[in-house]
Structure formats: structure tokens, C-alpha cells
Amino acid sequence: MFKPLITLALLLGLNGPSHSDSVEKAWAAAGADSASTAVGLAAGLTELNPLGPIGAIVVKVAAMGYIGSLPEEDRSANYNLVSSFWGGAAVNNLCWLTGAGPACLLLGLGAGRWLWNSSEDERRTTLAVKQAAIAAAVSSPTD
């Protein structure tokens, strides 16, 4: 019972506001979701993702590849989005391992929201940089 809770604490520490590397957070959340799914399946829980565990991993890799191909100024918010989604899913999975039942859905949603909110400063900074670049481009004379 304590192993899932310890893993939950580690996940929240990895994805908390103390880390600024959004790529690292997104991969950590993807790994936590995949690993907690594998542990849940081994413990007899049922996978709800219609793609199955392998399909979910393929989608994660594809999403990370797509986000990596975006312009640099657009990557951070998207990495934070998938980090929040997969981190919340991992918390949900780990909660189910404790036997808490359907309340885990709410806990997973709450964790995902917390992870998203914890990246707000980073998203605001990125937005400010984008706005400054647009303002500079508009105000500079063209030849």
C-alpha cells in the first residue's frame, strides 16, 4: 500500500514547480503513466484506454515528437499540457492500486490541474516573450 503512495510523492516532486525543464517533466509524466499502468495491469486492474498500453505509449512518443517539431516558443505550453494530462493519469493509476476506488478519478483530475497550474509562471513568461517579439516585428520598419 505504501509503495504507490511513495511513487505518487515522487511523481509530484518531479513535476512540481521547482523544475523548469518542461521536456523533462513531460517525459517523466509519460513514464510515470506508462509504468503505473503496467503495475496496475500486473495487479489485475483493467486498462480503460481503448488503444491499450502499447498504443498509449506510441501516442506518447508521437506527441512528444510532434511537440518537439513545433517552433521553440510553442513547445513549453504543449509540454506542460501533456505533462499535466499524463501526470494526472499516473496519480489516478497509483490511487487505484491503493484500493481507493472511483475517488481516484477525482484525485487524478485534481493532480492534473495542480500540475497545469504549477506551470503557469513558465507559460506567462513564454507568452510575454512571444508578445515582445510580435511588438518588435510590428514596430520595426521594413525595407
C-alpha positions as CSV (number, residue, x, y, z in Angstrom):
1,M,0.0,0.0,0.0
2,F,2.8,2.4,0.8
3,K,4.8,1.9,-2.5
4,P,2.1,3.6,-4.6
5,L,1.9,6.5,-2.2
6,I,5.7,6.9,-2.2
7,T,5.7,6.8,-6.0
8,L,2.9,9.4,-6.0
9,A,5.0,11.7,-3.8
10,L,8.0,11.3,-6.2
11,L,5.8,12.0,-9.2
12,L,4.5,15.2,-7.7
13,G,8.0,16.2,-6.8
14,L,9.3,15.6,-10.3
15,N,6.5,17.6,-11.9
16,G,6.2,20.3,-9.3
17,P,7.0,24.0,-9.8
18,S,10.7,23.5,-8.8
19,H,11.6,22.1,-12.2
20,S,11.8,24.4,-15.2
21,D,12.6,21.9,-17.9
22,S,9.2,21.2,-19.4
23,V,10.6,18.5,-21.7
24,E,12.0,16.6,-18.7
25,K,8.7,16.9,-16.9
26,A,6.7,15.7,-19.8
27,W,8.9,12.6,-20.3
28,A,8.7,11.9,-16.5
29,A,4.9,12.1,-16.6
30,A,4.7,9.9,-19.7
31,G,7.0,7.3,-18.0
32,A,5.0,7.5,-14.7
33,D,1.7,7.0,-16.5
34,S,3.1,4.0,-18.5
35,A,4.8,2.5,-15.5
36,S,1.8,2.9,-13.2
37,T,-0.4,1.4,-16.0
38,A,1.9,-1.6,-16.2
39,V,1.9,-2.1,-12.4
40,G,-1.9,-1.8,-12.4
41,L,-2.3,-4.3,-15.1
42,A,0.0,-6.7,-13.3
43,A,-2.1,-6.2,-10.2
44,G,-5.2,-7.2,-12.1
45,L,-6.7,-3.8,-12.9
46,T,-8.3,-3.1,-16.2
47,E,-6.9,-0.7,-18.9
48,L,-9.6,1.8,-19.9
49,N,-7.6,3.3,-22.8
50,P,-9.1,1.9,-26.0
51,L,-5.6,2.0,-27.6
52,G,-4.3,-0.4,-25.0
53,P,-0.9,0.1,-23.2
54,I,1.2,-0.3,-26.3
55,G,-1.0,2.1,-28.3
56,A,-0.8,4.6,-25.5
57,I,3.0,4.5,-25.5
58,V,3.0,5.0,-29.3
59,V,0.8,8.0,-28.9
60,K,3.0,9.5,-26.1
61,V,6.1,9.1,-28.3
62,A,4.3,10.6,-31.3
63,A,3.0,13.5,-29.2
64,M,6.5,14.3,-27.8
65,G,7.9,14.1,-31.3
66,Y,5.3,16.5,-32.6
67,I,5.7,19.0,-29.8
68,G,9.5,18.8,-30.4
69,S,8.9,19.8,-34.0
70,L,6.9,23.0,-33.1
71,P,8.6,26.4,-33.0
72,E,10.5,26.8,-29.8
73,E,8.2,29.4,-28.4
74,D,5.2,27.0,-28.7
75,R,6.8,23.9,-27.1
76,S,6.7,24.8,-23.4
77,A,2.9,25.2,-23.1
78,N,2.4,21.9,-25.0
79,Y,4.9,20.0,-22.9
80,N,3.2,21.3,-19.8
81,L,-0.2,20.3,-21.2
82,V,0.8,16.6,-21.8
83,S,2.7,16.6,-18.5
84,S,-0.4,17.6,-16.7
85,F,-2.5,15.0,-18.5
86,W,-0.1,12.1,-18.1
87,G,0.8,13.1,-14.6
88,G,-2.8,13.2,-13.6
89,A,-3.3,9.8,-15.2
90,A,-0.4,8.3,-13.2
91,V,-1.8,9.7,-10.0
92,N,-5.2,8.1,-10.9
93,N,-3.4,4.7,-11.6
94,L,-1.5,4.8,-8.4
95,C,-4.5,5.7,-6.4
96,W,-6.4,2.6,-7.8
97,L,-3.5,0.5,-6.6
98,T,-4.2,1.6,-3.0
99,G,-7.8,0.3,-3.4
100,A,-9.4,3.8,-3.0
101,G,-11.8,3.1,-5.9
102,P,-13.7,5.6,-8.0
103,A,-12.5,8.6,-5.9
104,C,-9.2,8.1,-7.7
105,L,-10.7,9.7,-10.8
106,L,-11.2,12.9,-8.9
107,L,-7.7,12.7,-7.4
108,G,-6.2,12.2,-10.8
109,L,-8.1,15.2,-12.2
110,G,-7.0,17.3,-9.2
111,A,-3.4,16.3,-9.7
112,G,-3.5,17.1,-13.4
113,R,-5.0,20.5,-12.6
114,W,-2.3,21.1,-10.0
115,L,0.4,20.2,-12.4
116,W,-1.0,22.5,-15.0
117,N,-1.4,25.4,-12.6
118,S,2.2,24.9,-11.3
119,S,3.5,25.7,-14.8
120,E,1.6,29.0,-15.1
121,D,4.6,31.2,-14.5
122,E,6.5,29.4,-17.3
123,R,3.6,29.8,-19.7
124,R,3.2,33.5,-18.8
125,T,6.9,34.1,-19.4
126,T,6.7,32.4,-22.8
127,L,3.7,34.4,-23.7
128,A,5.4,37.7,-22.7
129,V,8.4,36.8,-24.9
130,K,6.1,36.0,-27.9
131,Q,4.3,39.3,-27.4
132,A,7.5,41.2,-27.2
133,A,8.7,39.6,-30.4
134,I,5.5,40.4,-32.2
135,A,5.6,44.0,-31.0
136,A,9.2,44.4,-32.1
137,A,8.4,42.9,-35.5
138,V,5.4,45.3,-35.9
139,S,7.2,48.4,-34.8
140,S,10.4,47.8,-36.9
141,P,10.4,49.4,-40.3
142,T,10.5,47.1,-43.3
143,D,12.8,47.6,-46.2
